[in-house]
Amino acid sequence: MFNKDSLKIDSQKVTEYLCQNILTQIRDKLKKGGAVIGISGGIDSSVVAALCARALGPKRVLGVMMPEKDSSPDSKRLALKLADTFGFEAIEESIYGGLSGLKCYEKRDEAIKSVFPEYDSSWKSKITIPTNILEKDSFNFFTLFIENEKGESKTKRLPLKAYLQIVASTNLKQRLRMTTLYYQAEKRNWAVAGTGNKDEHMQGFFVKYGDGGADLKPIAHLFKVQVYQLAKYLGVPQEIIERTPTTDTYSAEVTQEEFFFGLDFYHMDMLWYAMEHDVPPEEAAKVLNLTKEQVERGYANIKRKIVATEYLRMAPLEIE
């Protein structure tokens, strides 16, 4: 029966199951000696690092911090706190120089200037979407937000061409991080552990051959709200648990809800679970205190993203 506790898990049993699988996958299937994880002070990477430290032992886990020009200073501080909590080594590999060489910031700023000619590198920027997806049938636009040093801000609907260039340039960040992780893994004959959860993996909130590039993905089947349950059980620092999930990609802080999901994690995950289990919209609406129409919009939005991002999860196509 669908109820408010439908996504509750037995964290102890799930942890034991995941740790056994991590050990088997890395040691027996991949024939590797340890795990390398990109750590950002976020909930997902923290849980994966904690699981790997428990499964393999902390000496066989390496956390890699990969800051760049737009990274939040909190990311490094919390990543170090995580490493200290679970006893694994953490190193810093700045990707700023590499991104500058690839003209990541230059290409991004060129696209932003096509929308706001007054923009320069002293301004902060971010992309957002409507966060009221349950109130409308769909959304098909993105908004560009910029803010100068005086706190003056401007927003404008983002044309497709500029949007694509901004996203393509910022995706270089994730791809360079993946390259950095594989360097650290290969020099040790270790494996790269991915940190994406089910929300990100199935709805396409990742960069192909970027943060989607990994040898194993321990939490790709878990909803975000379940990741939080594991974090509490594993003893992830409370400051990390309470941190608002962000992309840590744009110079102006933007939450994952603002940038991609358009809905808080509890309602999104519960709607998704209900949809997967063929719960009638009327029944889900009663449990979640929503209208039938809102539930139907939620179902439709999740389905749309899964279908639209299928290409991200596909292996390269071959001709037989």
N, C-alpha and C positions, 0 to 999 in steps of 0.2 A: 504494500500500500504506500502511495506517495504521501510523504509528510515532511515537516520542516527539518527532520533529522535524516532524511534519505541519503545525504552525502557524508554522514558520519562514518568513520572507519575505526577499526581496532588498530591503533597506531603501533602497538607493540608487535602484533602479528604481521602487519604490513612492512614494518622495518626489518623484521627477521627475514621475510620473504625477499625483499629488495636486496638486502645485504648478501644473501646466499646467491642470488642471481648475478649481482655485480661481481662477486668473487669468481663464479663459474664462467661468466662471459669474458672477463679479463684474463684469467689464468688459463682456462681450458680452451675456450673458443678463439680468442684473439692471440693467445700465447704471449701475453705482455706481463710486465712485472709490477705495474702500478698505474695510477690515474693522474692525469693532468686536467685541471679545471680552471676556467676563467672565473675569477671571483670579483664581484663588484659591490659587495655589501647588500645585495638584493636577496630576497627570500628564496628564490629558486636555486641560484648557485650555492647559497649557504646550505640548503638542505642536501643537495647533491654532494657537496664537499663533506658534510657531516656523515652521510651514508657511506661514502667511499672510505673515510677514515675509520669508520666502525668495521666495514667489511674487509679492508686490506691492511689496516693498521696505519697510523698517521705517518710513519716513515715512508710509506709507499704512496703518498699523496702529495702533489705539488699544486699550490694555488698560485695563479698568475694574475697580477693586477696589470691592466693595460690602459693607463690613462691617456687622454689626448686633450686638445685645447678646450673642449666643451665639457669635460668630465666634472662632476660634482666633487668637491673635496671630501664630502662625506663618504664617497665610495671607497677611497683608500683607507680612511680611518676605520670604517666598519669592516672592511675586508681583513685588515690586520687584527681587529678584535676577534673576528671569526677564527682566523688561523690560530690565535693564541688560545682560544676556547677549546679547540679540538686537537691542538698539538701538531699540526702539519706545517711544513715550510711554505712561506709565501714570498714571492719575488715580484719585483716591478719591472715591466718592460714597456716603456713609453712608445706609443705608436704615432706620436705627433710628427716626428720627422718624416716617417714614411708617408703619412697622409699629406703632408705638405709637398713632398716630392711627387705624389700622384695628383696634386692640385685639387684635392678634395674640397678644401675651404674656398678656393678660388672659383671652382665650378658651381658650388652651392650659392655663393654670394652673387655670382653673375645672374643666376636664375631669380634670386630674391630681388635684385635691382631691376629686373624686367617688370616687376610688379610695383615696387617702391623705389623709384630712382634716388631718393634721398638716403637710402640705406647704405651704411658702410660697416666695416668690421667691428666698430665700437658698439653697434646695436646687438641686442639679443633677438633670437627668433625661434619660432616653433610652428608646427603644423597641428591643427586640431580638426576634429569632426564634431558634428552635433552629438550631444550626450542624452538626447531624449528619444532614442530609437523606438521606444515602446509607444510613443505618442504619434508617430508618423509611419507610413507604410515602408518607407525606405529613405536613405540619404544618398546623394550622388555628387556631393561637393566637399571640398576641403577648404579650410580657412587658414590663411597665413597671418601670423601675429608677429609684430616686431616691437621692440621697446628700446629706447635710448637710455643713456646714463642718467638723465634727469627723471626717469620713470614715465616719460611720455610714451604712449603706445598707440599703435594703429593696427587695424585688422582689415582684411579684404579677402573676398572669395578668390581662391587660387585657380588660375587657368591651368588646363591639363598639361601643356608643354612645360610650364615652370614647375608644376608639381612633380612631373616625371624626372626632371633634371635634379631637383632638390633631393628626391628620394634616391636616385641613382648615385649621386655624389656621396650622400651620407651612408649609403650601404657599403661604401668602401671601408668604413670603420669596422663593420662586422667582419668583412672578408679579410682585412689585415689582422684582426684579432684571431681569426681561425688559423691563418698562416703562422702567427706567432705561437699559438698553442701547439701546432703540429711540429714546429721546430723543437720546442721544449720536450715534447713527447718522444719524438724520433731519436733525439740524442740520448735518451734513457731507455729506449725500447719499451715505452709505456703507451697507454691508450688515452685518447681524449674523451672525456665524459661530457656529454651535452647536458644542458641545464633547462631545456624547454619543457613546460608542462603541457597538458592536453589542450588547454585553451589556446596556447600559442601554436602548438604543433598542428592541430587539426584546422584551426581557423586561419593559419598562414601568417601568424605574427612572428616571422623570423626571416632571415635573409638566406636565400639558397646559396650554398657554399660559403656561408658566413657563420652565424651562430647556429645554423642548421647543420653545419658540417661537424660530425663527431663519429666516434667508433661505437659508442653505446649511448642510449638515452634513457636513463633509469626512471625518470618521472613523466615521460611523455604520455602515459596513460592515466595520469592523475589530474583531477580538476584542481584549480588554484586553491579553492577552499580546503581541499584535502592536503595540499602541500603545507598550508598553514598548520594543520593539525599535526603533521609529522614534525614540523619545526618546533612546536611546543614540546612534543615528546622527546625529541633528540637533544633539547637544551640549547637551541640556537639563541644567541643573545636577544633579549627582549627588544632592544633598540632596533634590531634588524627586523624583527617580527612587526613592530609598529611603524616601520618606515613605509611611506606611500610608494607603491610600485611605480617607477618611472622608466622612460626609455633610456635615460642617461646618454642621449644622442644629440639633442639640440641644445643650443646655448641657453635658451630660456627653458626652465624646468617644465616638463609636460608629463602628465600621468598617462599610464597605459589606457585608462578609460577615455581620456580626452583624445588620444592619438589614434586609437584603433578600435577598442571594444565597444565604446559608446554606452556602456552599462556597467554597474557595479558587479563584482565577481560573484557575490552570493546569488543575486537574481539571475545572472547569466548562467551560472553553473547549474542552478536548480532547474531553470527552464530547459537547459540542454539535457539534463538527466531525465526530465519528464518527457521530453520529445523522443529520446532514445528508447524509453520504455512505454511508448504509445499511451501516455497519460492524456486523456481528453483535455482540451483547453479549459473547459468549465471546471474540471477538478483541480487542475494546476492553479487556476485563478483563485480559488477559494483558499488554498494553502498559502499562496504567496501574496494574498491581499491585492490582487490585480484584477483587471477586467478580462473577459474572454478575448476581447479584441487585442489587448496588450500582450497577452500570452501568444496569440497567433502571430503578432508582429515579431515577438521574440523568437519563436520557432523559425519563422521565415528568414530572419536576419542571420541566424546561426547557420541554417542550411545554405543560404546564399554564399556566405564566406567559405564554407567547406568546399562547395563546388567550385567557386571562383579561384581558389588557391590550390586546387588539386595538382597543378603543374609543379608547384614547389616541392611536393612530396614524391614526385615521379622520378624514377631512375632515368638516366639519359636514354633517349630513344635510339634503337638500333634497327637496321634494315636486315631482315632475314633472307 
